[in-house]
Amino acid sequence: MSLYEKPDHWSIKAKKEGYPARSVYKLQEMDEKFGLFSCSSQGVAKSGFFKVLDLGAAPGSWSLYALRQWGQRIFILGVDPSPLSQNYDAGFFGGDHYGFLQGDMTTGEIRDAILAQGPFHLVMSDAAPGTTGNPGIDTLRSLALAEAALEYADQTLLQGGNFVVKVFQGGDSPRLLQGIRERFKTGRSFKPAACRRTSFETYYLGLDKKQSLPVPFPP
């Protein structure tokens, strides 16, 4: 059994509190610290609920956190190549306030389906590539997913909306953070306490999007 397979404090806590993965506490800490589920856009009042795009949603911990916190005031569209866990959802994933697209977010078919559901007040991505054990390759693959998530923020996120994305540190990741800072009033990195100490993952946050129109990615 590898170190990542052994249940630790956060994994045990997640199961006790009805979440399929420890990642819920990463989102919870970032939300409590940065107010991810608040938005300066007036779109919430117009639509009647807060709309969230959850990329890399499986097994479902981030979506469940939001649904349990805000219930009838929120709609979430989850996207992932893998299915959601049905062990803890308590009916949330089958309700009117949740939609799920099973597929690769980088394909044209999934992209069109996502765009049809927008715009959103929050774009969040906990997507991670299948790791190879080679840090260079894994970092490049993680960066590609993070850049795809930022493109969705460009295309679907309302002015005043927020963005959070997981990224493996290294390589060209500083350029991604630069791109976030150009698009949002605040852009920063943050490593939640629930991240494993041996992991080189971190999260980039964009708070309060400057404008709704797409912004070209820096060369």
C-alpha positions as CSV (number, residue, x, y, z in Angstrom):
1,M,0.0,0.0,0.0
2,S,1.4,3.4,-1.0
3,L,1.3,6.4,1.3
4,Y,-1.4,7.9,-0.8
5,E,-3.6,4.8,-0.3
6,K,-3.3,4.9,3.5
7,P,-6.2,6.8,5.1
8,D,-5.0,9.8,7.0
9,H,-6.8,12.4,9.2
10,W,-8.5,14.2,6.3
11,S,-9.6,11.0,4.5
12,I,-11.1,9.5,7.7
13,K,-12.8,12.8,8.5
14,A,-14.3,13.0,5.0
15,K,-15.9,9.5,5.3
16,K,-17.3,10.3,8.7
17,E,-18.9,13.5,7.4
18,G,-20.3,12.0,4.3
19,Y,-17.9,13.0,1.6
20,P,-16.2,10.6,-0.9
21,A,-12.8,12.4,-0.8
22,R,-10.6,14.6,1.4
23,S,-10.5,17.3,-1.2
24,V,-13.7,18.8,0.3
25,Y,-11.6,20.4,3.0
26,K,-9.3,22.1,0.5
27,L,-12.4,23.8,-1.0
28,Q,-13.9,24.5,2.4
29,E,-10.7,26.3,3.6
30,M,-10.4,28.3,0.4
31,D,-14.1,29.3,0.5
32,E,-13.9,30.4,4.1
33,K,-10.7,32.3,3.5
34,F,-11.5,33.9,0.1
35,G,-15.3,33.8,-0.2
36,L,-15.4,31.8,-3.4
37,F,-19.2,31.4,-3.4
38,S,-19.7,35.2,-3.3
39,C,-19.8,37.3,-6.4
40,S,-19.9,41.0,-7.2
41,S,-21.9,40.3,-10.3
42,Q,-25.6,41.1,-10.4
43,G,-26.3,38.0,-12.3
44,V,-27.3,36.1,-9.1
45,A,-30.2,38.4,-8.5
46,K,-31.3,38.2,-12.2
47,S,-31.2,34.4,-12.5
48,G,-32.3,33.7,-8.9
49,F,-29.5,31.3,-8.1
50,F,-25.7,31.0,-8.1
51,K,-24.3,29.0,-11.0
52,V,-21.1,26.9,-10.6
53,L,-19.0,25.0,-13.2
54,D,-17.2,22.2,-11.4
55,L,-14.5,20.8,-13.7
56,G,-12.9,17.5,-12.6
57,A,-15.9,17.0,-10.4
58,A,-15.6,13.2,-9.6
59,P,-16.0,11.7,-7.2
60,G,-18.1,14.6,-6.1
61,S,-16.8,16.2,-2.9
62,W,-16.6,19.8,-4.1
63,S,-20.1,19.6,-5.6
64,L,-21.5,18.0,-2.5
65,Y,-20.0,20.7,-0.3
66,A,-21.7,23.5,-2.4
67,L,-25.0,21.7,-2.6
68,R,-25.1,21.1,1.2
69,Q,-24.1,24.7,2.0
70,W,-26.4,26.5,-0.4
71,G,-29.1,24.0,-1.5
72,Q,-31.9,25.7,-3.4
73,R,-29.9,28.8,-4.0
74,I,-27.3,27.1,-6.3
75,F,-27.0,25.2,-9.6
76,I,-23.9,23.2,-10.3
77,L,-22.7,21.7,-13.6
78,G,-20.2,18.9,-12.9
79,V,-17.8,17.6,-15.6
80,D,-15.5,14.6,-15.4
81,P,-14.4,11.6,-17.5
82,S,-15.2,9.4,-14.5
83,P,-18.6,8.8,-12.9
84,L,-19.6,10.4,-9.6
85,S,-19.7,8.5,-6.4
86,Q,-23.2,7.6,-5.4
87,N,-22.3,6.5,-1.8
88,Y,-22.7,9.9,-0.2
89,D,-24.8,12.1,-2.5
90,A,-28.1,11.5,-0.6
91,G,-30.0,12.4,-3.7
92,F,-28.3,15.7,-4.4
93,F,-26.8,14.6,-7.7
94,G,-30.2,13.6,-9.0
95,G,-31.9,16.8,-8.1
96,D,-32.9,19.9,-10.2
97,H,-29.9,21.9,-8.9
98,Y,-27.2,19.6,-10.3
99,G,-26.2,18.5,-13.8
100,F,-23.4,16.2,-14.8
101,L,-21.5,15.7,-18.1
102,Q,-19.4,12.6,-18.2
103,G,-16.5,13.2,-20.6
104,D,-13.3,15.0,-21.3
105,M,-13.6,18.8,-20.8
106,T,-11.1,19.4,-23.6
107,T,-13.3,17.8,-26.4
108,G,-15.5,19.9,-28.6
109,E,-18.7,18.0,-27.7
110,I,-18.2,18.6,-23.9
111,R,-17.1,22.2,-24.5
112,D,-20.3,22.9,-26.5
113,A,-22.5,21.4,-23.8
114,I,-20.7,23.5,-21.1
115,L,-21.1,26.7,-23.0
116,A,-24.8,26.0,-23.5
117,Q,-25.2,25.9,-19.7
118,G,-23.4,29.2,-19.0
119,P,-22.7,31.8,-17.9
120,F,-21.4,31.0,-14.4
121,H,-20.6,32.9,-11.2
122,L,-17.8,30.5,-10.2
123,V,-15.6,28.2,-12.2
124,M,-13.7,25.7,-10.0
125,S,-11.4,22.9,-11.2
126,D,-9.9,20.1,-9.1
127,A,-9.0,18.2,-12.3
128,A,-5.7,16.3,-12.2
129,P,-4.0,14.1,-14.9
130,G,-3.3,10.5,-14.5
131,T,0.2,10.7,-12.9
132,T,3.2,8.9,-14.4
133,G,5.7,9.4,-11.5
134,N,7.7,11.7,-13.8
135,P,7.4,15.2,-12.3
136,G,8.1,17.0,-15.6
137,I,5.5,15.1,-17.5
138,D,2.9,15.3,-14.7
139,T,3.4,19.0,-14.3
140,L,2.9,19.6,-18.1
141,R,-0.3,17.6,-18.1
142,S,-1.6,19.4,-15.0
143,L,-0.8,22.7,-16.6
144,A,-2.7,21.8,-19.8
145,L,-5.8,21.0,-17.7
146,A,-5.4,24.2,-15.7
147,E,-5.1,26.3,-18.9
148,A,-8.3,24.6,-20.3
149,A,-10.1,25.5,-17.1
150,L,-8.9,29.1,-17.4
151,E,-10.3,29.2,-21.0
152,Y,-13.7,28.2,-19.6
153,A,-13.4,31.1,-17.1
154,D,-12.7,33.4,-20.1
155,Q,-15.7,32.1,-22.0
156,T,-18.3,31.5,-19.3
157,L,-17.5,33.4,-16.2
158,L,-19.5,36.5,-15.5
159,Q,-17.8,39.8,-14.6
160,G,-17.2,39.8,-10.9
161,G,-17.0,36.0,-10.7
162,N,-14.4,33.8,-9.1
163,F,-12.1,31.1,-10.3
164,V,-10.0,28.4,-8.5
165,V,-7.9,25.7,-10.2
166,K,-5.5,23.0,-9.0
167,V,-2.0,23.0,-10.6
168,F,1.1,21.0,-10.1
169,Q,3.9,23.4,-9.3
170,G,6.9,23.7,-11.6
171,G,7.5,24.2,-15.3
172,D,5.5,27.1,-16.8
173,S,3.0,27.4,-14.0
174,P,4.0,31.0,-13.1
175,R,2.8,32.0,-16.6
176,L,-0.6,30.6,-15.7
177,L,-0.7,32.7,-12.5
178,Q,0.3,35.7,-14.6
179,G,-2.7,35.1,-16.9
180,I,-5.1,34.8,-13.9
181,R,-3.8,38.1,-12.5
182,E,-4.5,39.8,-15.8
183,R,-8.1,38.6,-15.8
184,F,-9.0,39.1,-12.2
185,K,-8.7,41.9,-9.7
186,T,-6.9,39.5,-7.4
187,G,-4.8,36.5,-8.4
188,R,-2.8,34.4,-6.0
189,S,-1.6,30.9,-5.1
190,F,-2.7,29.0,-2.0
191,K,-2.0,25.5,-0.6
192,P,-4.7,24.3,1.8
193,A,-3.9,22.4,4.9
194,A,-5.6,19.3,3.6
195,C,-3.0,18.9,0.7
196,R,-0.6,16.1,1.4
197,R,2.7,17.4,2.6
198,T,4.5,15.4,0.0
199,S,2.4,16.6,-2.9
200,F,3.5,19.4,-5.2
201,E,0.0,20.5,-6.0
202,T,-1.3,23.9,-5.1
203,Y,-4.2,26.1,-6.1
204,Y,-4.4,29.3,-8.1
205,L,-7.3,31.7,-7.4
206,G,-8.8,34.5,-9.4
207,L,-11.1,36.7,-7.5
208,D,-13.5,39.3,-9.0
209,K,-13.2,38.9,-12.8
210,K,-12.5,42.2,-14.5
211,Q,-14.6,41.7,-17.6
212,S,-16.9,39.2,-19.2
213,L,-15.3,39.2,-22.7
214,P,-12.5,36.6,-23.4
215,V,-9.0,37.8,-22.7
216,P,-6.1,36.4,-24.8
217,F,-3.7,34.1,-23.0
218,P,-0.3,35.7,-22.5
219,P,2.3,34.5,-25.0
